[in-house]
Amino acid sequence: MWKKKKNKIIGSTAIIISLVFHLLIISIAGGIIALKFIKKQPSTFQIEEEKSIERRKLDFPVKTESFVNKISKPKTITSKNIASSSPALLEIPNQGEYVKTAPLPSFKGSYTNFIKKDRRLTFNSKFREIDFGVSKMDFFGTKSSAEKVIILMDVSKKIVHDRMGGLEVYNLIYDDFSELINEIRSSTLVNLILFDDEKIAFFNDSFIAATDNNKTNMLNWVDSINTQSWNVGLKGDYKKSFKENDYVIPMKQEDISSWIKALQATLKFQPETFFILTSNWGNTTDPTMSNVSYFTKKSTLNKYLEKRNDYIISKYKSEYNERKIEFDNLKLIYEKMLYFENKERDIMLYDHKISHNWTDILSENNAEFPYWINVESPISIDIFPADTRYTYDEILETVYTLVMKEYRHLGFPRINFILAEQRRPKTYNFSETAPLMTSRFKFIQLCRLIDARLRRINLPDPIKNELDQNFNEIKKNIVSNDDV
């Protein structure tokens, strides 16, 4: 028992001695560290003197000039006052030349080869990388991109007559035209030309920027045409004459009309893209054949008609006089039928009927037509009917020559045709008489040769008569009133 107690006392004493010894060592180490920190002097900062760099003297003198003085300054230009002692000799600048607007990017450059698909003008401008001025356009499905674009539109009676669907067709064209104009950027140059057979109207004499103001004026101008059925087409010709060509083309200038005349008048602007909306190929449509159109030789046609009438009168004078009276009476009946039809349409608040041919409303009301006298042998009048119209090859050569005269090494521009073709049975003629081909087939062939595009407008149904009329009753009514 005592032995256990003794061992316990000795163990506790050893622990106490160990703790005291460690505390002593820690205290001595802490004192040494504190003593060194107290005796340490605070640090001081000394600024060393910088040595100046002396300029080295040059062996030869150099003339120095301030950088500000080197900057170029604008030179003052004194302009002459617009005054003259002789007013007749004073040259007044044209409108738009004396006061210049903000400059547009330069359009200098050249077209790509006409075989390629991209027809955009490669012009030297810092904005080319971001396509500044390039507009993507879509007109009845014909898509194109360009910086300079011209739109040619047919506003003649041929595009709004009853077989085409009436004035509703023009409203359809105007709606799509509005979308096209609104898509064009303000930095794109544009112009619009309307044509009515031989009449041409320019919206502007040169390119204009497609700003909001110009777009609005352009849309209002188009909307003001063909508003009533009795006031269709252009009333004036803004481009009455052309200079004589210094190059040979198959067509005479007096025979160039319709879309070719409008194209000829605008080639000098050298646009990248054309949109051409027309109702048919030529200026004359054959009433007996569906969609057959051609360009006539006016002088030859007049000679042919004169000789033909002279020959018929000399051979069949009595029959000729009878037929002439019958056709004159039919025209009077036609006028009466059209009057009654439009009167009924006024009551129903419909647009008036625009007849494609004066015989249409007669045939629709079961009228009988007498046969006209035919010439048995065309040789007897020395002129064949085919001689009165231009062939397809002659038209193609004319168009190609007119375009290349202005574009030359630039290549063919992008031409987009929009055809508003009347709904009639298709007739294809693959004979050697090329003018008898339909308008659509001619445009297809032309597009293949010049790498152009063609789209056809889906027209509404032809306008039907609202009034059923009896041919015999109207004829009797005219006779009783001594109109015949």
C-alpha positions in Angstrom: 0.0 0.0 0.0 2.8 2.4 0.9 4.7 1.4 -2.1 1.9 2.4 -4.5 1.5 5.7 -2.7 5.2 6.4 -3.0 5.2 5.7 -6.8 2.2 8.0 -7.3 3.9 10.9 -5.4 7.1 10.5 -7.4 5.2 10.5 -10.8 3.3 13.7 -10.0 6.5 15.4 -8.8 8.2 14.5 -12.2 5.4 16.1 -14.1 5.6 19.3 -12.1 9.3 19.6 -12.6 8.9 19.0 -16.4 6.3 21.8 -16.7 8.4 24.3 -14.7 11.4 23.5 -16.9 9.6 24.1 -20.2 8.0 27.3 -18.9 11.5 28.6 -18.1 12.8 27.8 -21.5 9.9 29.5 -23.2 10.3 32.6 -21.1 14.0 32.9 -21.8 13.4 32.6 -25.6 10.6 35.2 -25.5 12.8 37.6 -23.6 15.6 37.3 -26.1 13.3 38.0 -29.1 11.7 41.0 -27.3 15.2 42.4 -26.5 16.3 42.2 -30.1 13.1 44.0 -31.4 13.5 46.8 -28.9 17.1 47.4 -29.8 16.4 47.4 -33.6 16.5 50.9 -35.2 13.6 52.0 -37.5 14.3 51.9 -41.3 15.0 55.1 -43.2 14.4 55.9 -46.9 17.1 57.7 -48.8 16.5 59.4 -52.2 19.3 59.0 -54.5 20.1 61.9 -56.8 19.2 61.1 -60.5 21.9 61.9 -63.0 20.7 64.2 -65.8 21.1 63.1 -69.4 22.8 65.6 -71.4 21.8 66.1 -75.0 24.3 65.1 -77.5 25.4 67.7 -79.9 24.9 66.8 -83.6 27.6 67.3 -86.1 25.2 69.0 -88.6 22.2 71.3 -87.9 18.6 69.9 -88.2 15.6 72.2 -88.7 12.8 71.2 -86.4 9.1 72.1 -86.7 6.2 71.6 -84.4 3.9 68.7 -85.1 0.8 71.0 -85.0 2.3 73.1 -87.8 2.6 70.0 -89.9 -1.1 69.3 -89.9 -2.8 70.4 -93.2 -5.2 73.2 -92.9 -8.2 73.8 -95.2 -7.5 76.4 -97.9 -9.9 79.2 -98.3 -11.6 79.2 -101.7 -13.2 82.3 -102.9 -16.2 81.8 -105.1 -17.5 84.2 -107.7 -20.8 85.9 -107.2 -23.6 84.9 -109.5 -23.8 88.2 -111.2 -23.2 89.4 -114.7 -23.5 92.6 -116.7 -24.9 90.5 -119.5 -27.7 88.2 -118.1 -28.0 86.4 -121.4 -24.4 85.1 -121.0 -24.9 83.9 -117.4 -25.0 80.1 -117.0 -27.3 79.2 -114.1 -26.5 75.8 -112.7 -29.2 73.1 -112.9 -31.2 72.2 -109.9 -29.4 69.8 -107.7 -25.9 70.8 -109.0 -25.2 74.0 -107.2 -26.0 72.7 -103.7 -24.6 69.2 -103.2 -26.1 66.7 -100.7 -24.1 64.4 -98.5 -21.8 62.3 -100.7 -22.8 58.7 -101.4 -20.1 56.0 -101.6 -18.2 55.8 -104.9 -19.7 53.4 -107.5 -16.6 53.2 -109.7 -15.8 49.7 -110.7 -16.9 47.0 -113.1 -19.4 44.2 -113.2 -18.6 40.6 -112.8 -18.6 38.4 -115.8 -22.2 38.0 -117.0 -21.9 34.2 -116.9 -21.6 34.3 -113.1 -24.7 34.6 -110.9 -23.5 37.6 -108.8 -24.2 40.8 -110.8 -23.4 43.3 -108.0 -21.2 46.2 -108.9 -17.7 45.9 -107.5 -17.0 49.5 -106.6 -14.1 51.1 -104.8 -15.5 52.0 -101.5 -14.6 51.5 -97.9 -18.1 50.3 -97.2 -17.9 47.3 -99.7 -17.0 44.8 -97.0 -20.3 45.5 -95.1 -22.3 45.8 -98.4 -23.2 49.5 -97.8 -25.9 50.4 -100.3 -26.7 46.8 -101.3 -30.4 45.9 -101.0 -32.0 42.5 -101.2 -35.2 42.7 -103.3 -38.0 40.4 -104.1 -40.6 41.3 -106.8 -43.2 38.6 -107.4 -40.6 35.9 -106.5 -37.7 37.3 -108.6 -35.0 38.0 -106.0 -31.9 40.1 -106.6 -29.3 42.2 -104.8 -28.0 45.5 -106.1 -26.9 49.0 -105.3 -28.4 50.6 -108.4 -31.8 49.3 -109.6 -34.4 50.4 -112.2 -38.0 49.2 -112.3 -40.0 49.2 -115.5 -43.8 48.8 -115.2 -46.5 48.3 -117.8 -49.5 50.5 -117.0 -51.3 50.2 -120.3 -54.8 48.9 -121.0 -53.4 45.6 -121.9 -52.6 44.8 -118.3 -56.0 45.7 -116.8 -58.6 44.6 -119.3 -61.4 42.1 -118.5 -59.4 39.0 -119.6 -56.6 39.9 -117.1 -59.0 40.5 -114.2 -59.6 44.3 -114.5 -58.3 46.9 -112.2 -57.8 44.3 -109.5 -54.6 43.2 -111.3 -53.2 46.7 -110.9 -54.0 46.7 -107.2 -52.2 43.3 -107.0 -49.2 44.8 -108.7 -49.2 47.9 -106.5 -49.3 45.8 -103.3 -46.2 43.8 -104.4 -44.5 46.9 -105.7 -45.0 48.6 -102.3 -43.3 45.7 -100.5 -40.4 45.9 -103.0 -39.9 49.6 -102.4 -40.1 49.3 -98.7 -37.3 46.6 -98.7 -34.8 48.9 -100.5 -32.3 50.6 -98.3 -32.0 54.4 -98.2 -28.5 54.2 -99.5 -29.5 52.3 -102.6 -30.0 54.2 -105.8 -33.4 53.6 -107.6 -35.6 54.9 -110.4 -39.0 54.0 -111.8 -40.2 54.2 -115.4 -43.8 53.5 -116.4 -44.6 52.7 -120.1 -47.8 52.5 -122.1 -47.1 51.1 -125.5 -45.0 54.0 -127.0 -45.5 56.4 -124.1 -42.9 56.5 -121.3 -42.9 58.4 -118.0 -39.9 58.8 -115.7 -40.2 59.3 -112.0 -36.9 61.1 -112.0 -34.4 62.1 -114.7 -31.6 60.3 -112.8 -31.0 57.9 -109.9 -32.3 59.0 -106.5 -31.6 57.6 -103.1 -34.3 55.4 -101.7 -35.1 57.7 -98.8 -38.4 57.6 -97.0 -39.6 60.8 -98.7 -38.7 59.5 -102.2 -40.3 56.1 -101.5 -43.5 57.8 -100.4 -43.6 60.1 -103.5 -42.9 57.1 -105.7 -45.7 55.0 -104.2 -48.2 57.9 -104.5 -47.2 58.4 -108.1 -47.9 54.8 -109.0 -51.1 54.8 -107.0 -52.5 57.8 -108.9 -52.5 55.9 -112.2 -55.3 53.5 -113.4 -57.6 54.6 -110.6 -60.8 54.5 -112.8 -61.6 52.1 -115.6 -62.4 55.1 -117.9 -59.0 56.7 -117.2 -56.4 54.0 -117.9 -52.8 54.4 -119.0 -50.5 57.3 -119.4 -51.8 60.6 -120.7 -48.5 62.1 -121.7 -45.1 61.0 -122.9 -42.1 62.3 -121.0 -39.7 60.8 -123.5 -41.0 61.7 -127.0 -37.9 61.2 -129.1 -34.6 59.4 -129.2 -31.4 60.3 -130.9 -30.6 58.4 -134.1 -28.6 55.3 -133.4 -25.0 55.4 -134.6 -25.0 51.6 -134.9 -27.1 49.2 -136.9 -30.0 47.3 -135.4 -32.7 45.3 -137.1 -35.6 47.4 -135.6 -36.3 50.9 -136.7 -36.6 53.5 -133.9 -40.2 54.2 -134.8 -41.0 50.5 -134.3 -39.4 50.2 -130.9 -42.1 50.4 -128.2 -43.3 48.7 -125.0 -40.7 47.3 -122.7 -37.9 47.6 -125.3 -38.4 51.3 -125.5 -38.4 51.7 -121.8 -35.3 49.6 -121.5 -33.5 51.6 -124.2 -34.3 54.9 -122.4 -32.8 53.7 -119.1 -29.7 51.8 -120.3 -27.6 55.0 -120.0 -27.9 54.8 -116.2 -26.1 51.4 -116.3 -28.0 49.8 -113.3 -27.0 46.5 -111.9 -30.5 45.1 -111.9 -33.7 45.6 -114.0 -37.2 44.6 -112.9 -39.4 44.6 -116.0 -43.1 44.0 -115.6 -45.1 43.6 -118.8 -48.3 42.0 -120.1 -46.9 40.5 -123.3 -44.0 40.3 -125.7 -44.8 42.9 -128.4 -47.0 45.8 -129.1 -49.6 43.8 -131.1 -51.5 40.8 -129.9 -53.2 38.5 -132.3 -56.9 38.4 -131.3 -57.5 34.9 -132.9 -54.6 33.2 -131.2 -53.9 32.8 -127.5 -51.1 34.9 -126.1 -49.5 35.4 -129.4 -47.8 38.8 -129.6 -45.2 40.5 -131.8 -43.6 43.8 -132.8 -45.0 45.2 -136.0 -43.2 47.1 -138.8 -45.5 50.1 -138.9 -44.7 51.4 -142.4 -44.8 47.9 -143.9 -48.1 47.1 -142.1 -49.7 50.2 -143.4 -48.7 49.5 -146.9 -50.0 45.9 -146.5 -53.4 47.1 -145.3 -53.7 49.6 -148.1 -52.8 47.2 -150.8 -55.0 44.5 -149.3 -58.1 46.8 -149.1 -57.5 48.0 -152.6 -57.3 44.4 -153.9 -60.4 43.4 -152.1 -62.4 46.4 -153.3 -61.3 45.8 -156.9 -62.3 42.1 -156.8 -65.2 42.0 -154.3 -66.6 45.6 -154.2 -70.2 44.7 -153.5 -69.4 42.1 -150.9 -66.9 44.4 -149.3 -69.6 47.2 -148.9 -72.0 44.7 -147.4 -69.5 43.4 -144.9 -68.5 46.9 -144.0 -72.1 47.9 -143.1 -72.5 44.7 -141.0 -69.4 45.4 -139.0 -70.3 49.0 -138.5 -73.7 47.8 -137.1 -72.0 45.3 -134.8 -69.8 48.1 -133.4 -72.9 50.1 -132.5 -74.4 47.1 -130.8 -71.1 46.6 -129.0 -71.3 50.1 -127.6 -74.8 49.7 -126.4 -74.0 46.4 -124.7 -71.0 47.9 -123.0 -73.1 50.9 -121.9 -75.8 48.7 -120.3 -73.2 46.4 -118.7 -71.3 49.3 -117.1 -74.6 50.9 -116.0 -75.4 47.6 -114.1 -71.9 47.5 -112.6 -72.4 51.1 -111.4 -75.5 50.0 -109.5 -73.5 47.1 -107.9 -70.6 49.4 -107.1 -68.2 47.5 -109.4 -65.5 48.8 -111.6 -66.4 49.2 -115.3 -65.7 46.5 -117.8 -62.5 47.2 -119.8 -62.8 45.2 -123.0 -59.7 43.6 -124.5 -61.4 43.5 -127.9 -64.6 45.0 -129.0 -65.9 41.6 -130.2 -65.5 40.0 -126.7 -68.8 41.2 -125.2 -70.6 40.4 -128.4 -69.4 36.8 -128.5 -70.1 36.5 -124.7 -73.8 37.3 -125.5 -74.0 34.8 -128.4 -73.7 37.3 -131.3 -73.1 36.0 -134.8 -70.2 37.5 -136.8 -70.0 37.6 -140.6 -66.8 36.3 -142.2 -64.5 38.9 -143.5 -63.2 38.6 -147.1 -59.8 36.8 -147.3 -57.2 37.3 -149.9 -56.9 34.1 -151.9 -53.3 34.7 -152.9 -51.1 37.0 -150.9 -48.7 37.1 -153.8 -51.2 39.4 -155.6 -50.4 42.2 -153.1 -46.6 41.6 -153.1 -46.5 41.7 -149.2 -46.9 38.7 -147.0 -48.4 39.0 -143.4 -45.1 37.7 -141.9 -43.3 40.7 -143.5 -45.3 43.1 -141.4 -43.7 41.9 -138.1 -40.2 41.4 -136.7 -38.9 37.9 -136.1 -37.7 36.7 -132.8 -34.1 36.8 -133.9 -34.4 40.4 -135.0 -35.8 41.3 -131.5 -33.0 39.4 -129.8 -30.3 41.1 -131.9 -31.9 44.5 -131.2 -32.0 44.0 -127.4 -28.5 42.6 -127.3 -27.0 45.4 -129.3 -28.8 48.1 -127.3 -27.6 46.6 -124.0 -24.0 46.0 -125.1 -23.7 49.5 -126.6 -24.0 50.9 -123.1 -22.4 48.2 -121.0 -19.6 46.8 -123.3 -17.0 45.2 -121.1 -19.2 45.4 -118.0 -21.3 42.4 -119.3 -25.0 41.9 -119.2 -26.9 43.3 -116.2 -29.3 41.2 -114.2 -32.7 41.4 -115.9 -35.8 40.1 -114.2 -39.0 39.7 -116.3 -42.4 39.6 -114.6 -45.0 38.5 -117.0 -48.7 39.3 -116.4 -50.1 36.8 -118.9 -53.8 36.5 -119.6 -55.5 33.2 -118.9 -56.3 31.6 -122.2 -55.6 28.1 -123.6 -51.9 27.6 -124.4 -50.8 27.4 -128.0 -47.2 26.6 -129.0 -46.0 27.1 -132.5 -42.6 25.6 -133.3 -42.6 26.4 -137.0 -40.0 28.6 -138.7 -42.3 31.6 -138.2 -40.9 32.6 -134.8 -43.2 35.6 -134.3 -46.1 33.2 -133.9 -44.6 31.8 -130.6 -46.4 32.8 -127.4 -45.1 35.6 -125.3 -44.2 33.3 -122.5 -42.1 31.0 -124.7 -40.3 34.0 -126.3 -39.4 35.3 -122.8 -38.2 31.9 -121.8 -35.9 31.7 -124.8 -34.6 35.2 -124.2 -33.9 34.5 -120.5 -31.9 31.4 -121.4 -29.7 33.3 -123.8 -29.0 36.3 -121.6 -29.1 34.5 -118.2 -32.2 36.5 -117.1 -35.1 35.4 -114.9 -38.8 35.1 -115.6 -41.7 34.9 -113.3 -45.4 34.7 -114.1 -48.0 36.5 -112.0 -51.0 34.5 -110.8 -53.8 36.7 -112.1 -57.4 36.6 -110.9 -60.2 35.1 -112.9 -61.4 37.0 -116.0 -64.2 39.4 -115.3 -67.7 38.0 -116.2 -70.6 40.0 -117.4 -73.1 41.0 -114.7 -75.9 41.4 -117.2 -77.2 38.9 -119.7 -78.2 40.7 -122.9 -80.1 39.6 -125.9 -78.3 40.5 -129.1 -81.5 40.5 -131.3 -83.4 42.8 -128.9 -80.6 45.4 -128.7 -80.3 45.2 -132.5 -84.1 45.9 -132.9 -83.9 48.7 -130.4 -81.1 50.4 -132.3 -83.0 50.0 -135.6 -86.2 51.4 -134.1 -84.2 54.5 -132.9 -82.7 54.9 -136.4 -79.2 54.4 -135.0 -78.4 51.9 -137.9 
